[in-house]
Amino acid sequence: MKLPLGPLFAVAGSLFSTAAFAHAAVAGPTPPYAGVSFDADFTVSHGCDGADTYRVKVTIPAGVTGVRPVDSTFGKAEVEKDGAGNVTSVTWTRTGDVRAADTHYIHLGLRAKLPAKPFTTVFFPTEQTCRTGAGVETTVGWTGTGGGGHNHDTDAGTAPTENPAPSLFLLPTRLPGWNQYTVEEHVHDLTVFKDALIVWSGTQAYSFNPVTQALIEKEPGTQPLTEIHPGTVIWVKY
């Protein structure tokens, strides 16, 4: 690792990551660290062409374990399991009658342990079923797993879609200060390090902070880090 010199040491500050919400999305109160329990908050921002949401089914991908759903004001949660006892899906069904119109934003929660595979994306394909006052149901599948820019995941391989599945990009656990990682995935989008001060790999460096990034580009003997290949050792300062 080439340690930052001169003015790079004088630049400090970090930025909190934010979640980009689609129509169906998942986020949490903490970053999604690989191999750690995570409180997932699934959100559905609207119904189907004016009809109220009646049921939401979230598929639990392989590697996500210890799933324990939370009943919500929307409705109680029911789980499906495989022969080994692993939860494969969680379904919330509205308690009481559907509303006459699509007016509410929905939160649904569960706790689970995430796979110990940092720098990969975990997808939660979701089915949203809406129902009109006359009982007519419509189902929308939020199942697309293509078009991600962080890495080369061997996921379901669908093309980019307007109905993307809720997903979490798994981050490595860290301590304050310098952390060393061997990245086993191909990472294209380095904004996954937006809460870090700086990332170093050999003579290359990256920072989400534009001031620090400008200093990197001016530092003699240093090149901007633009992507990470499998097997690369990086140093990250938080």
C-alpha positions in Angstrom: 0.0 0.0 0.0 1.3 3.5 -0.8 0.3 5.7 2.1 -1.2 9.1 1.2 1.3 11.9 1.6 1.3 15.7 2.0 -2.2 17.3 1.6 -4.0 14.0 1.4 -3.4 13.5 5.2 -5.0 16.9 5.8 -8.3 16.0 4.1 -10.8 14.3 6.4 -14.6 13.7 6.5 -16.9 11.0 5.4 -20.4 10.8 3.8 -23.2 8.5 4.8 -24.6 6.2 2.2 -28.2 6.5 1.1 -30.5 4.0 -0.5 -32.1 4.6 -3.9 -35.7 3.6 -3.6 -37.5 2.0 -6.4 -41.2 1.0 -6.2 -40.2 -2.0 -4.1 -37.0 -1.7 -2.2 -35.1 -2.8 0.9 -32.9 -0.8 3.2 -32.0 -0.8 6.9 -30.9 1.3 9.9 -27.3 0.0 9.4 -25.2 -0.8 6.3 -25.6 -4.4 5.1 -22.4 -6.0 6.3 -21.6 -9.4 5.0 -22.0 -12.2 7.5 -23.9 -10.0 10.0 -27.5 -9.9 11.1 -29.4 -7.2 9.4 -32.8 -5.5 10.1 -34.4 -5.3 6.6 -37.1 -2.8 5.9 -39.0 -3.7 2.7 -41.0 -0.8 1.3 -43.7 -0.7 -1.4 -44.4 2.8 -2.6 -47.7 2.4 -4.4 -50.4 -0.1 -5.4 -51.3 -1.2 -8.9 -53.0 1.3 -11.2 -55.0 2.8 -8.4 -55.8 -0.5 -6.6 -54.7 -1.0 -3.0 -52.0 -3.5 -2.1 -53.4 -6.7 -0.6 -50.4 -9.0 -0.3 -46.6 -8.9 -0.5 -44.4 -12.0 -0.9 -40.7 -11.7 -0.5 -38.5 -14.6 -1.7 -35.5 -15.3 0.6 -32.4 -16.1 -1.4 -30.0 -18.9 -0.6 -27.4 -17.9 1.9 -29.7 -15.6 3.9 -30.4 -17.4 7.1 -32.0 -17.0 10.5 -35.0 -15.2 9.0 -37.4 -13.8 11.6 -40.2 -11.6 10.1 -42.1 -8.9 11.9 -45.8 -8.5 11.9 -46.8 -5.0 10.7 -49.8 -2.7 10.8 -50.3 -3.9 7.2 -50.7 -7.5 8.2 -49.3 -10.6 9.8 -46.3 -12.4 8.3 -46.3 -16.1 7.2 -43.2 -18.0 6.3 -42.5 -20.9 3.9 -39.6 -23.3 4.6 -37.8 -25.9 2.6 -37.1 -29.5 3.7 -34.0 -28.4 5.7 -36.1 -25.8 7.7 -34.7 -22.8 5.9 -37.1 -19.9 5.3 -37.6 -19.5 1.5 -40.3 -16.8 1.5 -42.2 -14.4 3.8 -45.7 -13.2 2.9 -47.6 -10.4 4.5 -51.4 -10.2 3.8 -53.4 -7.2 4.6 -55.5 -7.4 7.7 -59.1 -6.3 7.0 -60.6 -5.0 3.8 -58.5 -3.3 1.1 -58.9 0.5 0.8 -61.0 2.1 -1.8 -58.0 3.7 -3.4 -54.2 3.4 -3.5 -53.2 5.9 -0.8 -50.6 4.3 1.5 -46.8 3.6 1.6 -46.0 0.2 3.1 -43.2 -0.9 5.5 -42.5 -4.6 6.1 -39.7 -5.9 8.2 -37.6 -8.9 9.0 -34.3 -9.8 10.6 -31.8 -12.2 8.9 -28.1 -13.0 8.8 -26.6 -12.0 5.5 -24.2 -14.2 3.5 -20.5 -13.8 4.3 -19.7 -12.7 0.7 -18.7 -9.0 0.7 -18.8 -7.1 -2.5 -21.7 -9.1 -3.9 -25.4 -8.3 -4.4 -28.2 -10.2 -2.7 -31.6 -10.0 -4.5 -35.0 -10.4 -2.9 -37.5 -11.1 -5.7 -40.9 -9.7 -4.6 -44.5 -10.2 -5.7 -47.0 -7.5 -5.0 -50.7 -8.4 -5.3 -53.3 -5.7 -5.4 -57.0 -6.0 -5.1 -59.9 -3.8 -6.1 -63.0 -3.3 -4.0 -64.7 -5.8 -6.3 -62.1 -8.4 -5.5 -60.2 -8.3 -8.8 -56.5 -9.1 -8.2 -53.4 -7.9 -10.1 -49.9 -9.2 -9.4 -46.7 -7.3 -10.1 -43.4 -9.0 -9.9 -40.4 -7.0 -8.7 -37.9 -9.7 -9.8 -35.3 -8.2 -12.2 -31.7 -8.9 -11.2 -29.9 -7.4 -14.1 -28.3 -4.0 -14.8 -26.4 -3.7 -11.6 -23.2 -1.7 -11.7 -21.3 -2.7 -8.6 -20.0 -6.1 -9.7 -20.3 -9.1 -12.0 -22.8 -11.2 -10.0 -23.7 -14.7 -11.2 -27.4 -13.9 -10.4 -30.5 -14.9 -12.3 -29.2 -13.0 -15.3 -32.3 -11.1 -16.4 -31.9 -7.9 -18.5 -32.3 -4.4 -16.9 -36.0 -3.9 -16.2 -38.4 -1.3 -14.8 -39.3 -3.8 -12.1 -36.0 -4.5 -10.3 -35.9 -6.8 -7.3 -35.1 -5.2 -4.0 -31.4 -5.8 -3.4 -28.6 -5.2 -0.9 -24.9 -4.8 -1.9 -22.9 -6.5 0.9 -20.1 -4.5 2.4 -17.2 -5.9 4.4 -17.1 -5.3 8.2 -14.7 -2.7 9.3 -13.0 -0.9 12.2 -12.2 2.8 12.4 -8.8 3.5 10.7 -7.1 1.3 8.1 -8.7 -2.0 7.0 -7.1 -4.5 4.5 -9.4 -6.6 2.2 -8.8 -9.1 -0.6 -11.6 -8.4 -3.0 -12.8 -11.6 -4.7 -15.3 -9.9 -6.9 -15.1 -7.5 -9.9 -16.3 -4.2 -8.5 -17.1 -1.5 -11.1 -18.9 1.1 -9.0 -16.6 2.4 -6.3 -19.3 4.6 -4.8 -19.8 1.6 -2.5 -16.9 3.2 -0.6 -18.7 6.5 -0.2 -18.5 6.3 3.6 -14.7 5.8 3.5 -12.0 8.5 3.6 -9.8 6.8 1.0 -9.2 3.5 -0.8 -5.7 2.4 -1.8 -4.5 -0.4 -4.1 -0.8 -0.3 -4.9 -0.2 3.1 -6.5 -3.9 3.7 -7.2 -6.4 5.5 -5.0 -10.0 6.5 -4.8 -12.2 8.8 -2.7 -15.9 9.6 -2.9 -15.0 13.1 -1.5 -14.3 15.2 -4.6 -11.7 17.3 -2.8 -9.7 14.2 -1.8 -10.2 12.8 -5.3 -8.8 15.9 -6.9 -5.7 15.7 -4.7 -5.3 12.0 -5.6 -5.2 13.0 -9.3 -2.5 15.6 -8.6 -0.3 13.3 -6.3 2.9 12.4 -8.1 3.2 8.7 -8.8 -0.5 8.0 -8.0 -3.2 7.0 -10.4 -7.0 7.1 -9.8 -8.5 3.8 -8.9 -11.5 3.2 -11.2 -12.4 -0.5 -10.7 -11.3 -3.5 -8.7 -10.5 -6.9 -10.1 -10.9 -10.3 -8.3 -7.9 -11.1 -6.1 -7.0 -7.5 -5.6 -5.7 -6.4 -2.1 -7.0 -3.0 -1.1 -6.6 -0.8 2.0 -9.5 1.3 3.1 -9.5 4.0 5.7 -12.8 4.7 7.6 
